[in-house]
Amino acid sequence: MNITTDLDQVSPDYNKPPEGYEWWYFDGISHDGEFSFVIIFYHENPFSTKKIKKLEADPLQTGAHPAISVSVYRNSKPVYYSFFEFKENAFHWDADQLSLKVENNSFRYGLKNNEFSYELYLDQQLPSGYELKGSITGKGRVTDPTLLSSESKDKHLWNLVHPSLEFKADLNMKGKNGEEVIETEGLGYHDHNIGYEPMKESFKDWYWGRYHFKDFTLIYYLMEKHDDKQFEAWLIDRENRTVLEHFGEAELSYKSSNVLGLRSARKINLNKPQVTVNINLKDKIDDGPFYQRFIGNSVINYKGQVFAAQGISEYIYPDNIYKKIFWPLVHMRLNYAEDATHWVQKSPLMYPWTW
């Protein structure tokens, strides 16, 4: 994995090969731990069965598959979910304004003096009758562009745009719990990923997550490749200027399988002479044949002091994306703008079952 923290690399790469992918990722957990969200904008959606079928028919096919996925949780339970894929012309990047728009959803970066910010706007109406409108804004000190840097021959680029920032959410939502207004604040995270080959060619599986403590943030990327592994984690100070500790090894334990056979670890330990990190993936908030998301708890013993935090952890096993036995499940969740809407997505009772 190639790693950077360079704001100059947030623009989409239109020169990706047809089998490539790209996304911009935002998440956050409110200060009281009640509310959390994950929002992902895609230029090339790696989970698109439509894209996979086109590549099988013609490996040189052109045309992007932009998408957006939105997950909103309350008390570690999903209350709103959407995953839309649109026609290519629904994607628009404005290099002058540093803004990206996918259909009616958008975000814009702001840079002023030493402050980084984003403004994210959502406007969605689902076939089930669910709706989500409003904004999430984030701000924090600009990340040092030399904070993390690693170059390799790997065909995946991870740009850690901002490890830790303050967010404010102002959302009007009609979801699983009916109509509600969400006005809250908390700590969030933002990154940008680009792949130049299918994920299954780059790695076998991948654990990643972030936990915000009082004075620092823990970020980890544990990637099992086909011929080796890249297990790395960092303690980053709250001002996003320095790496306090770097870990090059991790211990994964308590593996278990879901009903679809996806097997992943529930505990992650990181150890160094002066610091130990324990991560417990406590509440499973997204579960499927190739991807899982958790609300976890982390305890760190650092220089004689003990710190605790809640955070978001994720796991992916990309080979299963290509197993067509799972595609009917994907089609219940992923709405293709060019196709008829799946009947499950039209039902306010059935659709939440797929979350």
C-alpha positions as CSV (number, residue, x, y, z in Angstrom):
1,M,0.0,0.0,0.0
2,N,1.2,3.5,-0.9
3,I,0.5,6.0,1.9
4,T,0.4,9.7,1.9
5,T,-1.2,12.6,3.9
6,D,-1.0,15.1,1.0
7,L,-4.0,17.4,0.4
8,D,-2.7,17.9,-3.1
9,Q,-3.8,14.4,-3.9
10,V,-7.5,14.6,-3.2
11,S,-8.5,15.0,-6.9
12,P,-9.9,12.1,-8.8
13,D,-7.5,10.1,-11.0
14,Y,-9.2,9.9,-14.3
15,N,-6.4,7.8,-15.7
16,K,-7.2,4.7,-13.6
17,P,-7.5,1.5,-15.6
18,P,-11.0,0.2,-16.2
19,E,-10.6,-2.3,-13.4
20,G,-9.6,0.4,-10.9
21,Y,-11.6,2.0,-8.2
22,E,-11.7,5.2,-6.1
23,W,-13.6,6.6,-3.1
24,W,-13.7,9.5,-0.6
25,Y,-14.6,8.3,2.9
26,F,-16.1,10.3,5.8
27,D,-17.1,8.9,9.2
28,G,-17.9,10.2,12.7
29,I,-19.1,9.3,16.2
30,S,-20.9,11.8,18.4
31,H,-19.4,12.8,21.7
32,D,-22.0,10.9,23.6
33,G,-21.5,7.8,21.4
34,E,-25.2,7.6,20.4
35,F,-24.9,8.7,16.8
36,S,-22.5,7.5,14.1
37,F,-22.3,7.7,10.3
38,V,-20.2,6.5,7.4
39,I,-20.6,8.2,4.0
40,I,-18.6,7.1,0.9
41,F,-18.5,8.8,-2.5
42,Y,-17.2,6.6,-5.4
43,H,-15.8,7.5,-8.8
44,E,-15.5,3.8,-9.6
45,N,-17.6,1.6,-7.4
46,P,-15.6,-1.6,-6.7
47,F,-18.8,-3.4,-5.5
48,S,-20.7,-2.9,-8.7
49,T,-21.9,-6.1,-10.3
50,K,-22.7,-4.1,-13.4
51,K,-19.1,-3.0,-13.6
52,I,-17.8,-6.5,-13.1
53,K,-20.0,-7.9,-15.8
54,K,-18.9,-5.3,-18.3
55,L,-15.3,-6.0,-17.5
56,E,-15.9,-9.8,-18.0
57,A,-17.3,-9.1,-21.4
58,D,-14.7,-6.5,-22.4
59,P,-11.7,-5.9,-20.2
60,L,-11.0,-2.6,-22.0
61,Q,-14.5,-1.2,-21.4
62,T,-14.7,2.5,-20.6
63,G,-17.1,4.6,-18.5
64,A,-17.1,5.3,-14.8
65,H,-19.5,3.8,-12.3
66,P,-20.0,6.7,-9.7
67,A,-21.9,5.9,-6.5
68,I,-22.6,7.0,-3.0
69,S,-23.3,4.9,0.1
70,V,-24.7,6.4,3.3
71,S,-25.1,4.6,6.7
72,V,-26.5,6.3,9.8
73,Y,-26.5,4.5,13.2
74,R,-28.1,5.2,16.5
75,N,-26.9,3.2,19.5
76,S,-25.0,0.9,17.2
77,K,-28.1,0.0,15.2
78,P,-28.6,1.1,11.6
79,V,-31.5,3.6,11.2
80,Y,-30.8,4.7,7.6
81,Y,-29.0,3.1,4.7
82,S,-28.6,3.8,1.0
83,F,-26.3,2.7,-1.8
84,F,-26.9,4.3,-5.2
85,E,-25.0,3.8,-8.4
86,F,-25.5,6.4,-11.1
87,K,-24.7,7.1,-14.8
88,E,-21.3,8.4,-15.5
89,N,-22.4,12.0,-16.0
90,A,-23.7,12.1,-12.4
91,F,-20.2,12.5,-11.2
92,H,-18.6,16.0,-11.3
93,W,-15.4,17.3,-9.8
94,D,-14.6,21.0,-9.7
95,A,-10.9,21.5,-9.3
96,D,-11.2,25.2,-8.7
97,Q,-13.8,24.8,-5.9
98,L,-12.3,21.6,-4.6
99,S,-15.8,20.1,-4.7
100,L,-17.3,16.8,-5.8
101,K,-20.9,16.1,-6.7
102,V,-22.6,12.7,-7.3
103,E,-26.2,13.3,-8.4
104,N,-27.8,15.4,-5.6
105,N,-25.1,14.7,-3.0
106,S,-21.9,16.6,-2.7
107,F,-18.9,17.7,-0.6
108,R,-16.6,20.7,-0.7
109,Y,-13.2,21.2,0.8
110,G,-12.1,24.4,2.5
111,L,-8.6,25.6,3.3
112,K,-8.0,28.8,5.2
113,N,-4.7,29.6,6.9
114,N,-3.9,26.4,8.7
115,E,-7.4,25.1,8.9
116,F,-9.0,22.3,6.9
117,S,-12.7,21.9,6.5
118,Y,-15.3,20.1,4.6
119,E,-19.0,20.7,3.9
120,L,-21.0,17.6,3.0
121,Y,-24.6,17.9,1.7
122,L,-27.1,15.0,1.3
123,D,-30.4,14.9,-0.5
124,Q,-31.8,11.5,-0.9
125,Q,-35.3,9.9,-1.5
126,L,-35.3,6.1,-1.5
127,P,-37.8,3.9,-3.3
128,S,-39.0,2.7,0.2
129,G,-40.1,6.2,1.1
130,Y,-37.2,6.9,3.4
131,E,-35.5,10.2,3.0
132,L,-32.3,12.0,4.2
133,K,-31.6,15.7,3.8
134,G,-29.1,18.0,5.5
135,S,-25.4,18.6,6.1
136,I,-22.4,17.5,7.9
137,T,-19.5,19.8,8.4
138,G,-16.0,19.0,9.6
139,K,-13.0,21.1,10.5
140,G,-9.5,20.7,12.1
141,R,-5.9,21.7,11.7
142,V,-4.4,20.9,8.3
143,T,-2.7,17.5,8.4
144,D,1.1,17.7,8.0
145,P,1.7,16.5,4.4
146,T,4.8,14.6,5.7
147,L,2.9,12.9,8.6
148,L,2.8,9.5,6.8
149,S,4.6,8.6,3.6
150,S,5.3,5.2,2.1
151,E,6.0,4.2,-1.5
152,S,5.8,0.7,-2.9
153,K,5.0,-1.2,-6.1
154,D,1.5,-1.9,-4.7
155,K,-1.4,-0.7,-6.8
156,H,-3.4,0.9,-3.9
157,L,-3.0,4.5,-2.7
158,W,-4.3,5.5,0.7
159,N,-4.4,9.2,1.4
160,L,-5.1,9.9,5.0
161,V,-6.5,13.4,4.4
162,H,-7.5,14.0,8.1
163,P,-7.1,11.5,11.0
164,S,-9.2,13.5,13.5
165,L,-11.5,16.4,13.1
166,E,-14.6,17.9,14.8
167,F,-17.9,17.5,13.0
168,K,-21.4,18.9,13.2
169,A,-24.4,17.1,11.8
170,D,-27.7,18.7,10.9
171,L,-29.9,16.1,9.3
172,N,-33.6,15.6,8.7
173,M,-34.2,11.9,8.3
174,K,-37.1,9.6,7.6
175,G,-35.7,6.1,8.3
176,K,-36.2,2.9,10.2
177,N,-37.4,4.8,13.3
178,G,-39.7,7.2,11.4
179,E,-39.0,10.9,11.1
180,E,-36.3,12.4,13.2
181,V,-34.0,15.4,13.3
182,I,-30.3,14.7,14.1
183,E,-28.4,17.7,15.5
184,T,-25.1,16.5,17.1
185,E,-21.4,17.0,17.2
186,G,-18.4,14.6,17.6
187,L,-15.1,13.5,16.2
188,G,-14.7,12.3,12.6
189,Y,-12.2,11.0,10.1
190,H,-11.7,11.4,6.3
191,D,-9.6,9.6,3.7
192,H,-9.2,9.0,-0.1
193,N,-8.4,5.7,-1.7
194,I,-7.4,4.8,-5.2
195,G,-6.9,1.3,-6.6
196,Y,-5.3,0.5,-9.9
197,E,-6.4,-3.1,-10.1
198,P,-9.2,-5.1,-8.5
199,M,-9.0,-5.3,-4.7
200,K,-8.8,-9.1,-4.9
201,E,-5.6,-8.8,-6.9
202,S,-4.0,-6.5,-4.3
203,F,-4.8,-8.4,-1.1
204,K,-6.6,-11.4,0.5
205,D,-8.3,-9.4,3.3
206,W,-8.0,-6.0,5.0
207,Y,-8.8,-4.8,8.5
208,W,-8.8,-1.0,9.2
209,G,-10.2,1.4,11.8
210,R,-9.8,4.5,13.8
211,Y,-10.3,5.4,17.5
212,H,-10.2,8.9,18.9
213,F,-8.7,9.3,22.4
214,K,-8.4,12.4,24.4
215,D,-5.0,13.5,23.2
216,F,-4.4,11.2,20.2
217,T,-6.0,9.1,17.5
218,L,-5.3,5.5,16.7
219,I,-5.3,4.5,13.0
220,Y,-4.7,0.9,11.9
221,Y,-4.4,-0.8,8.4
222,L,-3.8,-4.5,8.5
223,M,-3.6,-5.9,5.0
224,E,-2.9,-9.6,4.3
225,K,-1.5,-9.7,0.8
226,H,-1.1,-12.7,-1.4
227,D,2.7,-13.1,-0.8
228,D,3.2,-11.1,2.4
229,K,1.4,-8.8,4.8
230,Q,1.4,-5.1,5.7
231,F,0.3,-4.7,9.3
232,E,0.7,-1.0,10.4
233,A,-0.8,1.3,13.0
234,W,-0.1,4.8,14.2
235,L,-0.8,6.9,17.3
236,I,-1.2,10.4,15.9
237,D,-1.4,13.5,18.2
238,R,-4.6,15.4,18.2
239,E,-3.1,18.3,16.2
240,N,-2.3,15.8,13.4
241,R,1.3,16.9,13.3
242,T,3.3,14.0,14.6
243,V,3.3,10.2,14.9
244,L,3.7,9.4,18.6
245,E,4.0,5.6,18.0
246,H,4.2,3.3,15.0
247,F,3.3,-0.4,15.1
248,G,4.6,-2.9,12.5
249,E,2.9,-6.0,13.9
250,A,-0.5,-7.0,15.1
251,E,-2.1,-10.1,16.7
252,L,-5.6,-11.1,15.4
253,S,-7.7,-13.5,17.5
254,Y,-11.2,-14.7,18.3
255,K,-12.1,-15.3,14.7
256,S,-15.7,-16.2,14.0
257,S,-17.9,-16.7,10.9
258,N,-21.2,-15.0,10.0
259,V,-24.1,-16.9,8.4
260,L,-22.6,-16.3,4.9
261,G,-19.3,-17.9,5.8
262,L,-17.3,-14.6,6.1
263,R,-14.7,-15.2,8.8
264,S,-12.9,-12.4,10.6
265,A,-11.2,-11.6,13.9
266,R,-12.9,-9.9,16.7
267,K,-9.9,-8.9,18.7
268,I,-6.8,-7.0,17.6
269,N,-3.7,-6.4,19.8
270,L,-0.8,-4.1,19.1
271,N,2.3,-4.2,21.3
272,K,5.5,-2.2,21.8
273,P,7.7,-1.9,24.9
274,Q,6.1,1.4,26.1
275,V,2.6,0.9,24.8
276,T,-0.1,-1.9,24.4
277,V,-3.3,-1.5,22.4
278,N,-6.3,-3.8,22.7
279,I,-9.2,-3.5,20.3
280,N,-12.5,-5.3,20.8
281,L,-14.9,-5.3,17.8
282,K,-18.0,-5.2,19.9
283,D,-21.1,-4.3,17.9
284,K,-21.5,-5.6,14.3
285,I,-23.3,-2.7,12.5
286,D,-22.9,-3.9,8.9
287,D,-22.6,-7.6,7.9
288,G,-22.5,-9.2,4.5
289,P,-20.7,-11.8,2.3
290,F,-17.5,-9.7,1.8
291,Y,-17.7,-6.8,4.1
292,Q,-18.3,-6.0,7.8
293,R,-18.3,-2.9,10.0
294,F,-18.1,-2.7,13.7
295,I,-18.4,-0.2,16.6
296,G,-15.5,-1.2,18.8
297,N,-13.8,-0.4,22.0
298,S,-10.1,0.2,22.4
299,V,-8.0,0.4,25.6
300,I,-4.4,1.7,25.4
301,N,-1.8,1.5,28.1
302,Y,0.6,4.3,27.1
303,K,3.5,5.5,29.3
304,G,1.9,4.3,32.4
305,Q,-1.5,5.7,31.7
306,V,-4.7,3.9,30.6
307,F,-6.9,5.4,27.9
308,A,-10.2,4.2,26.4
309,A,-12.2,5.1,23.3
310,Q,-14.9,4.0,21.0
311,G,-14.4,3.8,17.3
312,I,-15.2,2.3,13.9
313,S,-13.5,-0.8,12.5
314,E,-14.0,-2.5,9.2
315,Y,-13.1,-5.7,7.4
316,I,-13.2,-6.8,3.8
317,Y,-12.6,-10.1,1.9
318,P,-12.7,-8.9,-1.7
319,D,-12.6,-12.3,-3.4
320,N,-16.2,-12.8,-2.4
321,I,-17.3,-9.7,-4.4
322,Y,-16.9,-11.8,-7.5
323,K,-18.8,-14.9,-6.3
324,K,-22.1,-14.6,-8.2
325,I,-23.9,-16.7,-5.6
326,F,-23.9,-13.6,-3.4
327,W,-25.0,-11.1,-6.1
328,P,-28.8,-11.4,-5.3
329,L,-28.0,-10.1,-1.9
330,V,-26.0,-7.2,-3.4
331,H,-28.9,-6.3,-5.7
332,M,-31.2,-6.0,-2.7
333,R,-29.0,-3.2,-1.3
334,L,-27.4,-1.5,-4.3
335,N,-29.7,0.6,-6.4
336,Y,-28.7,1.0,-10.1
337,A,-30.0,4.2,-11.7
338,E,-30.2,2.5,-15.1
339,D,-32.1,-0.6,-13.9
340,A,-35.5,-1.3,-12.4
341,T,-35.6,-1.0,-8.7
342,H,-35.4,-4.3,-6.8
343,W,-38.8,-5.0,-5.1
344,V,-37.1,-5.4,-1.7
345,Q,-35.9,-1.8,-1.9
346,K,-39.4,-0.6,-2.4
347,S,-40.6,-2.0,0.9
348,P,-40.1,0.0,4.1
349,L,-40.5,-3.2,6.0
350,M,-38.2,-5.5,3.9
351,Y,-35.5,-3.1,3.0
352,P,-34.1,-2.5,6.5
353,W,-33.8,-6.3,6.8
354,T,-30.9,-6.0,4.3
355,W,-29.0,-3.5,6.3
